[in-house]
Amino acid sequence: MLVNPTGIEWGQNAKVYVVIGLAIDPQNTSLFREVFDKISEVMVDEENISQLIQCTTYDQFIDQLISLL
């Protein structure tokens, strides 16, 4: 996971503020889909991103993410 409050240039004219890497056992693809879908729903909302990029620790980020799920 990478959080950058000022954003990272990503492609042409795009900025990314949160990058999350997920690794799931291939035998648990349904779990991956469930987790990915829920996180995706949170990450498409600008207000949610605004709240997440204000976190200053990993634990605070995880707590905030869970509260948004």
N, CA, C and O atoms as a Maestro MAE file, in Angstrom:
{
 s_m_m2io_version
 :::
 2.0.0
}

f_m_ct {
 s_m_title
 :::
 protein
 m_atom[276] {
  # First column is atom index #
  i_m_mmod_type
  r_m_x_coord
  r_m_y_coord
  r_m_z_coord
  i_m_residue_number
  s_m_chain_name
  s_m_pdb_residue_name
  s_m_pdb_atom_name
  i_m_atomic_number
  :::
  1 25 0.841 -1.165 0.000 1 A "MET " " N  " 7
  2 3 0.000 0.000 0.000 1 A "MET " " CA " 6
  3 2 0.889 1.231 0.000 1 A "MET " " C  " 6
  4 15 1.909 1.284 0.687 1 A "MET " " O  " 8
  5 25 0.483 2.210 -0.779 2 A "LEU " " N  " 7
  6 3 1.166 3.489 -0.839 2 A "LEU " " CA " 6
  7 2 0.110 4.580 -0.789 2 A "LEU " " C  " 6
  8 15 -0.855 4.555 -1.553 2 A "LEU " " O  " 8
  9 25 0.294 5.533 0.104 3 A "VAL " " N  " 7
  10 3 -0.612 6.679 0.204 3 A "VAL " " CA " 6
  11 2 0.222 7.931 -0.005 3 A "VAL " " C  " 6
  12 15 1.220 8.144 0.684 3 A "VAL " " O  " 8
  13 25 -0.186 8.753 -0.949 4 A "ASN " " N  " 7
  14 3 0.516 9.993 -1.231 4 A "ASN " " CA " 6
  15 2 -0.514 11.117 -1.294 4 A "ASN " " C  " 6
  16 15 -1.243 11.227 -2.280 4 A "ASN " " O  " 8
  17 25 -0.588 11.956 -0.257 5 A "PRO " " N  " 7
  18 3 -1.604 13.017 -0.201 5 A "PRO " " CA " 6
  19 2 -1.526 14.027 -1.346 5 A "PRO " " C  " 6
  20 15 -2.522 14.675 -1.666 5 A "PRO " " O  " 8
  21 25 -0.360 14.165 -1.959 6 A "THR " " N  " 7
  22 3 -0.245 15.116 -3.068 6 A "THR " " CA " 6
  23 2 -0.446 14.448 -4.420 6 A "THR " " C  " 6
  24 15 -0.526 15.132 -5.440 6 A "THR " " O  " 8
  25 25 -0.528 13.147 -4.439 7 A "GLY " " N  " 7
  26 3 -0.785 12.415 -5.674 7 A "GLY " " CA " 6
  27 2 0.478 12.067 -6.440 7 A "GLY " " C  " 6
  28 15 1.521 12.704 -6.294 7 A "GLY " " O  " 8
  29 25 0.350 11.045 -7.254 8 A "ILE " " N  " 7
  30 3 1.428 10.561 -8.109 8 A "ILE " " CA " 6
  31 2 0.920 10.622 -9.534 8 A "ILE " " C  " 6
  32 15 -0.180 10.152 -9.825 8 A "ILE " " O  " 8
  33 25 1.720 11.203 -10.431 9 A "GLU " " N  " 7
  34 3 1.328 11.233 -11.843 9 A "GLU " " CA " 6
  35 2 1.228 9.796 -12.337 9 A "GLU " " C  " 6
  36 15 2.149 9.000 -12.150 9 A "GLU " " O  " 8
  37 25 0.098 9.469 -12.970 10 A "TRP " " N  " 7
  38 3 -0.178 8.101 -13.404 10 A "TRP " " CA " 6
  39 2 -0.737 8.174 -14.812 10 A "TRP " " C  " 6
  40 15 -1.926 8.434 -15.001 10 A "TRP " " O  " 8
  41 25 0.094 7.952 -15.776 11 A "GLY " " N  " 7
  42 3 -0.365 8.080 -17.160 11 A "GLY " " CA " 6
  43 2 -0.507 9.549 -17.530 11 A "GLY " " C  " 6
  44 15 0.047 10.430 -16.873 11 A "GLY " " O  " 8
  45 25 -1.252 9.788 -18.585 12 A "GLN " " N  " 7
  46 3 -1.442 11.156 -19.051 12 A "GLN " " CA " 6
  47 2 -2.600 11.815 -18.310 12 A "GLN " " C  " 6
  48 15 -3.724 11.313 -18.324 12 A "GLN " " O  " 8
  49 25 -2.320 12.933 -17.670 13 A "ASN " " N  " 7
  50 3 -3.332 13.749 -16.997 13 A "ASN " " CA " 6
  51 2 -4.097 13.001 -15.918 13 A "ASN " " C  " 6
  52 15 -5.281 13.267 -15.708 13 A "ASN " " O  " 8
  53 25 -3.450 12.080 -15.236 14 A "ALA " " N  " 7
  54 3 -4.112 11.344 -14.160 14 A "ALA " " CA " 6
  55 2 -3.234 11.381 -12.920 14 A "ALA " " C  " 6
  56 15 -2.008 11.320 -13.011 14 A "ALA " " O  " 8
  57 25 -3.867 11.479 -11.773 15 A "LYS " " N  " 7
  58 3 -3.172 11.448 -10.500 15 A "LYS " " CA " 6
  59 2 -3.769 10.353 -9.650 15 A "LYS " " C  " 6
  60 15 -4.984 10.161 -9.614 15 A "LYS " " O  " 8
  61 25 -2.893 9.635 -8.963 16 A "VAL " " N  " 7
  62 3 -3.305 8.552 -8.077 16 A "VAL " " CA " 6
  63 2 -2.850 8.909 -6.670 16 A "VAL " " C  " 6
  64 15 -1.723 9.362 -6.469 16 A "VAL " " O  " 8
  65 25 -3.729 8.704 -5.701 17 A "TYR " " N  " 7
  66 3 -3.419 9.048 -4.319 17 A "TYR " " CA " 6
  67 2 -3.201 7.810 -3.445 17 A "TYR " " C  " 6
  68 15 -2.504 7.873 -2.433 17 A "TYR " " O  " 8
  69 25 -3.794 6.701 -3.838 18 A "VAL " " N  " 7
  70 3 -3.673 5.456 -3.069 18 A "VAL " " CA " 6
  71 2 -3.400 4.316 -4.039 18 A "VAL " " C  " 6
  72 15 -4.101 4.154 -5.037 18 A "VAL " " O  " 8
  73 25 -2.365 3.525 -3.733 19 A "VAL " " N  " 7
  74 3 -2.060 2.327 -4.506 19 A "VAL " " CA " 6
  75 2 -2.083 1.156 -3.527 19 A "VAL " " C  " 6
  76 15 -1.394 1.173 -2.508 19 A "VAL " " O  " 8
  77 25 -2.879 0.146 -3.845 20 A "ILE " " N  " 7
  78 3 -3.009 -1.029 -2.978 20 A "ILE " " CA " 6
  79 2 -2.659 -2.269 -3.791 20 A "ILE " " C  " 6
  80 15 -3.169 -2.467 -4.894 20 A "ILE " " O  " 8
  81 25 -1.790 -3.092 -3.238 21 A "GLY " " N  " 7
  82 3 -1.469 -4.376 -3.854 21 A "GLY " " CA " 6
  83 2 -2.166 -5.482 -3.080 21 A "GLY " " C  " 6
  84 15 -2.112 -5.512 -1.851 21 A "GLY " " O  " 8
  85 25 -2.815 -6.381 -3.786 22 A "LEU " " N  " 7
  86 3 -3.501 -7.502 -3.148 22 A "LEU " " CA " 6
  87 2 -2.888 -8.806 -3.633 22 A "LEU " " C  " 6
  88 15 -2.619 -8.972 -4.823 22 A "LEU " " O  " 8
  89 25 -2.673 -9.721 -2.716 23 A "ALA " " N  " 7
  90 3 -2.200 -11.061 -3.077 23 A "ALA " " CA " 6
  91 2 -3.096 -12.066 -2.373 23 A "ALA " " C  " 6
  92 15 -3.221 -12.058 -1.149 23 A "ALA " " O  " 8
  93 25 -3.713 -12.926 -3.160 24 A "ILE " " N  " 7
  94 3 -4.633 -13.926 -2.633 24 A "ILE " " CA " 6
  95 2 -4.236 -15.288 -3.198 24 A "ILE " " C  " 6
  96 15 -3.843 -15.395 -4.359 24 A "ILE " " O  " 8
  97 25 -4.340 -16.302 -2.387 25 A "ASP " " N  " 7
  98 3 -4.090 -17.680 -2.810 25 A "ASP " " CA " 6
  99 2 -5.015 -18.006 -3.987 25 A "ASP " " C  " 6
  100 15 -6.213 -17.732 -3.913 25 A "ASP " " O  " 8
  101 25 -4.483 -18.587 -5.074 26 A "PRO " " N  " 7
  102 3 -5.320 -18.921 -6.236 26 A "PRO " " CA " 6
  103 2 -6.536 -19.784 -5.895 26 A "PRO " " C  " 6
  104 15 -7.522 -19.777 -6.632 26 A "PRO " " O  " 8
  105 25 -6.476 -20.506 -4.817 27 A "GLN " " N  " 7
  106 3 -7.612 -21.338 -4.427 27 A "GLN " " CA " 6
  107 2 -8.708 -20.522 -3.742 27 A "GLN " " C  " 6
  108 15 -9.779 -21.047 -3.438 27 A "GLN " " O  " 8
  109 25 -8.440 -19.247 -3.501 28 A "ASN " " N  " 7
  110 3 -9.416 -18.373 -2.844 28 A "ASN " " CA " 6
  111 2 -9.842 -17.235 -3.755 28 A "ASN " " C  " 6
  112 15 -9.953 -16.094 -3.307 28 A "ASN " " O  " 8
  113 25 -10.079 -17.526 -5.020 29 A "THR " " N  " 7
  114 3 -10.438 -16.461 -5.959 29 A "THR " " CA " 6
  115 2 -11.746 -15.773 -5.591 29 A "THR " " C  " 6
  116 15 -11.910 -14.583 -5.861 29 A "THR " " O  " 8
  117 25 -12.670 -16.489 -4.986 30 A "SER " " N  " 7
  118 3 -13.928 -15.851 -4.590 30 A "SER " " CA " 6
  119 2 -13.672 -14.833 -3.481 30 A "SER " " C  " 6
  120 15 -14.322 -13.788 -3.441 30 A "SER " " O  " 8
  121 25 -12.741 -15.122 -2.587 31 A "LEU " " N  " 7
  122 3 -12.368 -14.167 -1.539 31 A "LEU " " CA " 6
  123 2 -11.739 -12.932 -2.165 31 A "LEU " " C  " 6
  124 15 -12.046 -11.809 -1.766 31 A "LEU " " O  " 8
  125 25 -10.856 -13.131 -3.147 32 A "PHE " " N  " 7
  126 3 -10.233 -12.006 -3.837 32 A "PHE " " CA " 6
  127 2 -11.305 -11.110 -4.447 32 A "PHE " " C  " 6
  128 15 -11.267 -9.891 -4.278 32 A "PHE " " O  " 8
  129 25 -12.251 -11.703 -5.148 33 A "ARG " " N  " 7
  130 3 -13.304 -10.927 -5.805 33 A "ARG " " CA " 6
  131 2 -14.106 -10.133 -4.795 33 A "ARG " " C  " 6
  132 15 -14.426 -8.968 -5.027 33 A "ARG " " O  " 8
  133 25 -14.433 -10.759 -3.671 34 A "GLU " " N  " 7
  134 3 -15.212 -10.088 -2.630 34 A "GLU " " CA " 6
  135 2 -14.442 -8.894 -2.061 34 A "GLU " " C  " 6
  136 15 -14.992 -7.801 -1.924 34 A "GLU " " O  " 8
  137 25 -13.177 -9.110 -1.732 35 A "VAL " " N  " 7
  138 3 -12.350 -8.038 -1.170 35 A "VAL " " CA " 6
  139 2 -12.137 -6.943 -2.204 35 A "VAL " " C  " 6
  140 15 -12.294 -5.761 -1.899 35 A "VAL " " O  " 8
  141 25 -11.781 -7.327 -3.427 36 A "PHE " " N  " 7
  142 3 -11.525 -6.362 -4.486 36 A "PHE " " CA " 6
  143 2 -12.746 -5.502 -4.769 36 A "PHE " " C  " 6
  144 15 -12.633 -4.283 -4.893 36 A "PHE " " O  " 8
  145 25 -13.906 -6.125 -4.872 37 A "ASP " " N  " 7
  146 3 -15.134 -5.375 -5.161 37 A "ASP " " CA " 6
  147 2 -15.438 -4.360 -4.072 37 A "ASP " " C  " 6
  148 15 -15.790 -3.218 -4.371 37 A "ASP " " O  " 8
  149 25 -15.310 -4.759 -2.822 38 A "LYS " " N  " 7
  150 3 -15.614 -3.840 -1.719 38 A "LYS " " CA " 6
  151 2 -14.622 -2.676 -1.667 38 A "LYS " " C  " 6
  152 15 -15.020 -1.527 -1.472 38 A "LYS " " O  " 8
  153 25 -13.344 -2.971 -1.839 39 A "ILE " " N  " 7
  154 3 -12.343 -1.899 -1.839 39 A "ILE " " CA " 6
  155 2 -12.563 -0.974 -3.032 39 A "ILE " " C  " 6
  156 15 -12.432 0.243 -2.904 39 A "ILE " " O  " 8
  157 25 -12.892 -1.536 -4.179 40 A "SER " " N  " 7
  158 3 -13.147 -0.718 -5.374 40 A "SER " " CA " 6
  159 2 -14.295 0.258 -5.151 40 A "SER " " C  " 6
  160 15 -14.227 1.413 -5.570 40 A "SER " " O  " 8
  161 25 -15.348 -0.211 -4.490 41 A "GLU " " N  " 7
  162 3 -16.494 0.664 -4.206 41 A "GLU " " CA " 6
  163 2 -16.066 1.860 -3.356 41 A "GLU " " C  " 6
  164 15 -16.537 2.976 -3.575 41 A "GLU " " O  " 8
  165 25 -15.192 1.636 -2.406 42 A "VAL " " N  " 7
  166 3 -14.703 2.722 -1.550 42 A "VAL " " CA " 6
  167 2 -13.824 3.674 -2.355 42 A "VAL " " C  " 6
  168 15 -13.938 4.892 -2.222 42 A "VAL " " O  " 8
  169 25 -12.951 3.120 -3.185 43 A "MET " " N  " 7
  170 3 -11.934 3.927 -3.867 43 A "MET " " CA " 6
  171 2 -12.461 4.788 -5.009 43 A "MET " " C  " 6
  172 15 -11.747 5.680 -5.468 43 A "MET " " O  " 8
  173 25 -13.664 4.560 -5.477 44 A "VAL " " N  " 7
  174 3 -14.190 5.386 -6.571 44 A "VAL " " CA " 6
  175 2 -14.857 6.664 -6.061 44 A "VAL " " C  " 6
  176 15 -15.263 7.512 -6.856 44 A "VAL " " O  " 8
  177 25 -14.969 6.802 -4.767 45 A "ASP " " N  " 7
  178 3 -15.610 7.985 -4.177 45 A "ASP " " CA " 6
  179 2 -14.525 8.970 -3.715 45 A "ASP " " C  " 6
  180 15 -13.709 8.642 -2.854 45 A "ASP " " O  " 8
  181 25 -14.525 10.170 -4.289 46 A "GLU " " N  " 7
  182 3 -13.499 11.170 -3.968 46 A "GLU " " CA " 6
  183 2 -13.489 11.541 -2.491 46 A "GLU " " C  " 6
  184 15 -12.424 11.795 -1.929 46 A "GLU " " O  " 8
  185 25 -14.647 11.576 -1.859 47 A "GLU " " N  " 7
  186 3 -14.705 11.897 -0.428 47 A "GLU " " CA " 6
  187 2 -13.995 10.824 0.392 47 A "GLU " " C  " 6
  188 15 -13.290 11.136 1.353 47 A "GLU " " O  " 8
  189 25 -14.179 9.570 0.015 48 A "ASN " " N  " 7
  190 3 -13.489 8.481 0.710 48 A "ASN " " CA " 6
  191 2 -11.978 8.612 0.559 48 A "ASN " " C  " 6
  192 15 -11.238 8.443 1.527 48 A "ASN " " O  " 8
  193 25 -11.525 8.911 -0.642 49 A "ILE " " N  " 7
  194 3 -10.086 9.082 -0.877 49 A "ILE " " CA " 6
  195 2 -9.569 10.246 -0.048 49 A "ILE " " C  " 6
  196 15 -8.487 10.168 0.536 49 A "ILE " " O  " 8
  197 25 -10.331 11.310 0.004 50 A "SER " " N  " 7
  198 3 -9.941 12.475 0.799 50 A "SER " " CA " 6
  199 2 -9.734 12.089 2.268 50 A "SER " " C  " 6
  200 15 -8.783 12.543 2.903 50 A "SER " " O  " 8
  201 25 -10.611 11.267 2.793 51 A "GLN " " N  " 7
  202 3 -10.474 10.815 4.183 51 A "GLN " " CA " 6
  203 2 -9.275 9.893 4.356 51 A "GLN " " C  " 6
  204 15 -8.544 9.992 5.342 51 A "GLN " " O  " 8
  205 25 -9.076 9.006 3.406 52 A "LEU " " N  " 7
  206 3 -7.986 8.032 3.515 52 A "LEU " " CA " 6
  207 2 -6.613 8.680 3.426 52 A "LEU " " C  " 6
  208 15 -5.697 8.264 4.135 52 A "LEU " " O  " 8
  209 25 -6.446 9.683 2.578 53 A "ILE " " N  " 7
  210 3 -5.119 10.283 2.419 53 A "ILE " " CA " 6
  211 2 -4.742 11.178 3.596 53 A "ILE " " C  " 6
  212 15 -3.600 11.627 3.692 53 A "ILE " " O  " 8
  213 25 -5.680 11.435 4.478 54 A "GLN " " N  " 7
  214 3 -5.368 12.196 5.688 54 A "GLN " " CA " 6
  215 2 -4.776 11.314 6.788 54 A "GLN " " C  " 6
  216 15 -4.251 11.831 7.774 54 A "GLN " " O  " 8
  217 25 -4.851 10.014 6.634 55 A "CYS " " N  " 7
  218 3 -4.312 9.090 7.632 55 A "CYS " " CA " 6
  219 2 -2.793 9.185 7.645 55 A "CYS " " C  " 6
  220 15 -2.160 9.318 6.597 55 A "CYS " " O  " 8
  221 25 -2.222 9.116 8.826 56 A "THR " " N  " 7
  222 3 -0.773 9.253 8.943 56 A "THR " " CA " 6
  223 2 -0.073 7.963 9.346 56 A "THR " " C  " 6
  224 15 1.156 7.898 9.347 56 A "THR " " O  " 8
  225 25 -0.845 6.936 9.688 57 A "THR " " N  " 7
  226 3 -0.245 5.643 10.023 57 A "THR " " CA " 6
  227 2 -0.992 4.542 9.280 57 A "THR " " C  " 6
  228 15 -2.122 4.728 8.829 57 A "THR " " O  " 8
  229 25 -0.341 3.407 9.166 58 A "TYR " " N  " 7
  230 3 -0.965 2.246 8.529 58 A "TYR " " CA " 6
  231 2 -2.230 1.837 9.278 58 A "TYR " " C  " 6
  232 15 -3.275 1.612 8.668 58 A "TYR " " O  " 8
  233 25 -2.127 1.742 10.615 59 A "ASP " " N  " 7
  234 3 -3.288 1.332 11.412 59 A "ASP " " CA " 6
  235 2 -4.456 2.296 11.256 59 A "ASP " " C  " 6
  236 15 -5.609 1.875 11.167 59 A "ASP " " O  " 8
  237 25 -4.158 3.570 11.224 60 A "GLN " " N  " 7
  238 3 -5.213 4.579 11.040 60 A "GLN " " CA " 6
  239 2 -5.864 4.405 9.663 60 A "GLN " " C  " 6
  240 15 -7.084 4.506 9.535 60 A "GLN " " O  " 8
  241 25 -5.051 4.143 8.637 61 A "PHE " " N  " 7
  242 3 -5.571 3.928 7.283 61 A "PHE " " CA " 6
  243 2 -6.496 2.718 7.258 61 A "PHE " " C  " 6
  244 15 -7.600 2.788 6.716 61 A "PHE " " O  " 8
  245 25 -6.052 1.614 7.839 62 A "ILE " " N  " 7
  246 3 -6.853 0.387 7.854 62 A "ILE " " CA " 6
  247 2 -8.166 0.611 8.621 62 A "ILE " " C  " 6
  248 15 -9.229 0.174 8.179 62 A "ILE " " O  " 8
  249 25 -8.086 1.282 9.753 63 A "ASP " " N  " 7
  250 3 -9.307 1.573 10.522 63 A "ASP " " CA " 6
  251 2 -10.280 2.425 9.709 63 A "ASP " " C  " 6
  252 15 -11.484 2.173 9.711 63 A "ASP " " O  " 8
  253 25 -9.756 3.425 9.019 64 A "GLN " " N  " 7
  254 3 -10.607 4.294 8.204 64 A "GLN " " CA " 6
  255 2 -11.207 3.517 7.042 64 A "GLN " " C  " 6
  256 15 -12.393 3.652 6.741 64 A "GLN " " O  " 8
  257 25 -10.378 2.696 6.386 65 A "LEU " " N  " 7
  258 3 -10.878 1.890 5.273 65 A "LEU " " CA " 6
  259 2 -11.993 0.962 5.733 65 A "LEU " " C  " 6
  260 15 -13.020 0.847 5.065 65 A "LEU " " O  " 8
  261 25 -11.802 0.311 6.848 66 A "ILE " " N  " 7
  262 3 -12.829 -0.590 7.386 66 A "ILE " " CA " 6
  263 2 -14.111 0.180 7.680 66 A "ILE " " C  " 6
  264 15 -15.207 -0.317 7.423 66 A "ILE " " O  " 8
  265 25 -13.982 1.377 8.211 67 A "SER " " N  " 7
  266 3 -15.187 2.166 8.517 67 A "SER " " CA " 6
  267 2 -15.935 2.577 7.249 67 A "SER " " C  " 6
  268 15 -17.139 2.827 7.294 67 A "SER " " O  " 8
  269 25 -15.236 2.647 6.133 68 A "LEU " " N  " 7
  270 3 -15.865 3.032 4.865 68 A "LEU " " CA " 6
  271 2 -16.462 1.842 4.113 68 A "LEU " " C  " 6
  272 15 -17.257 2.026 3.192 68 A "LEU " " O  " 8
  273 25 -16.088 0.649 4.496 69 A "LEU " " N  " 7
  274 3 -16.594 -0.546 3.805 69 A "LEU " " CA " 6
  275 2 -18.055 -0.810 4.103 69 A "LEU " " C  " 6
  276 15 -18.624 -1.777 3.597 69 A "LEU " " O  " 8
  :::
 }
 m_bond[275] {
  # First column is bond index #
  i_m_from
  i_m_to
  i_m_order
  :::
  1 1 2 1
  2 2 3 1
  3 3 4 2
  4 3 5 1
  5 5 6 1
  6 6 7 1
  7 7 8 2
  8 7 9 1
  9 9 10 1
  10 10 11 1
  11 11 12 2
  12 11 13 1
  13 13 14 1
  14 14 15 1
  15 15 16 2
  16 15 17 1
  17 17 18 1
  18 18 19 1
  19 19 20 2
  20 19 21 1
  21 21 22 1
  22 22 23 1
  23 23 24 2
  24 23 25 1
  25 25 26 1
  26 26 27 1
  27 27 28 2
  28 27 29 1
  29 29 30 1
  30 30 31 1
  31 31 32 2
  32 31 33 1
  33 33 34 1
  34 34 35 1
  35 35 36 2
  36 35 37 1
  37 37 38 1
  38 38 39 1
  39 39 40 2
  40 39 41 1
  41 41 42 1
  42 42 43 1
  43 43 44 2
  44 43 45 1
  45 45 46 1
  46 46 47 1
  47 47 48 2
  48 47 49 1
  49 49 50 1
  50 50 51 1
  51 51 52 2
  52 51 53 1
  53 53 54 1
  54 54 55 1
  55 55 56 2
  56 55 57 1
  57 57 58 1
  58 58 59 1
  59 59 60 2
  60 59 61 1
  61 61 62 1
  62 62 63 1
  63 63 64 2
  64 63 65 1
  65 65 66 1
  66 66 67 1
  67 67 68 2
  68 67 69 1
  69 69 70 1
  70 70 71 1
  71 71 72 2
  72 71 73 1
  73 73 74 1
  74 74 75 1
  75 75 76 2
  76 75 77 1
  77 77 78 1
  78 78 79 1
  79 79 80 2
  80 79 81 1
  81 81 82 1
  82 82 83 1
  83 83 84 2
  84 83 85 1
  85 85 86 1
  86 86 87 1
  87 87 88 2
  88 87 89 1
  89 89 90 1
  90 90 91 1
  91 91 92 2
  92 91 93 1
  93 93 94 1
  94 94 95 1
  95 95 96 2
  96 95 97 1
  97 97 98 1
  98 98 99 1
  99 99 100 2
  100 99 101 1
  101 101 102 1
  102 102 103 1
  103 103 104 2
  104 103 105 1
  105 105 106 1
  106 106 107 1
  107 107 108 2
  108 107 109 1
  109 109 110 1
  110 110 111 1
  111 111 112 2
  112 111 113 1
  113 113 114 1
  114 114 115 1
  115 115 116 2
  116 115 117 1
  117 117 118 1
  118 118 119 1
  119 119 120 2
  120 119 121 1
  121 121 122 1
  122 122 123 1
  123 123 124 2
  124 123 125 1
  125 125 126 1
  126 126 127 1
  127 127 128 2
  128 127 129 1
  129 129 130 1
  130 130 131 1
  131 131 132 2
  132 131 133 1
  133 133 134 1
  134 134 135 1
  135 135 136 2
  136 135 137 1
  137 137 138 1
  138 138 139 1
  139 139 140 2
  140 139 141 1
  141 141 142 1
  142 142 143 1
  143 143 144 2
  144 143 145 1
  145 145 146 1
  146 146 147 1
  147 147 148 2
  148 147 149 1
  149 149 150 1
  150 150 151 1
  151 151 152 2
  152 151 153 1
  153 153 154 1
  154 154 155 1
  155 155 156 2
  156 155 157 1
  157 157 158 1
  158 158 159 1
  159 159 160 2
  160 159 161 1
  161 161 162 1
  162 162 163 1
  163 163 164 2
  164 163 165 1
  165 165 166 1
  166 166 167 1
  167 167 168 2
  168 167 169 1
  169 169 170 1
  170 170 171 1
  171 171 172 2
  172 171 173 1
  173 173 174 1
  174 174 175 1
  175 175 176 2
  176 175 177 1
  177 177 178 1
  178 178 179 1
  179 179 180 2
  180 179 181 1
  181 181 182 1
  182 182 183 1
  183 183 184 2
  184 183 185 1
  185 185 186 1
  186 186 187 1
  187 187 188 2
  188 187 189 1
  189 189 190 1
  190 190 191 1
  191 191 192 2
  192 191 193 1
  193 193 194 1
  194 194 195 1
  195 195 196 2
  196 195 197 1
  197 197 198 1
  198 198 199 1
  199 199 200 2
  200 199 201 1
  201 201 202 1
  202 202 203 1
  203 203 204 2
  204 203 205 1
  205 205 206 1
  206 206 207 1
  207 207 208 2
  208 207 209 1
  209 209 210 1
  210 210 211 1
  211 211 212 2
  212 211 213 1
  213 213 214 1
  214 214 215 1
  215 215 216 2
  216 215 217 1
  217 217 218 1
  218 218 219 1
  219 219 220 2
  220 219 221 1
  221 221 222 1
  222 222 223 1
  223 223 224 2
  224 223 225 1
  225 225 226 1
  226 226 227 1
  227 227 228 2
  228 227 229 1
  229 229 230 1
  230 230 231 1
  231 231 232 2
  232 231 233 1
  233 233 234 1
  234 234 235 1
  235 235 236 2
  236 235 237 1
  237 237 238 1
  238 238 239 1
  239 239 240 2
  240 239 241 1
  241 241 242 1
  242 242 243 1
  243 243 244 2
  244 243 245 1
  245 245 246 1
  246 246 247 1
  247 247 248 2
  248 247 249 1
  249 249 250 1
  250 250 251 1
  251 251 252 2
  252 251 253 1
  253 253 254 1
  254 254 255 1
  255 255 256 2
  256 255 257 1
  257 257 258 1
  258 258 259 1
  259 259 260 2
  260 259 261 1
  261 261 262 1
  262 262 263 1
  263 263 264 2
  264 263 265 1
  265 265 266 1
  266 266 267 1
  267 267 268 2
  268 267 269 1
  269 269 270 1
  270 270 271 1
  271 271 272 2
  272 271 273 1
  273 273 274 1
  274 274 275 1
  275 275 276 2
  :::
 }
}
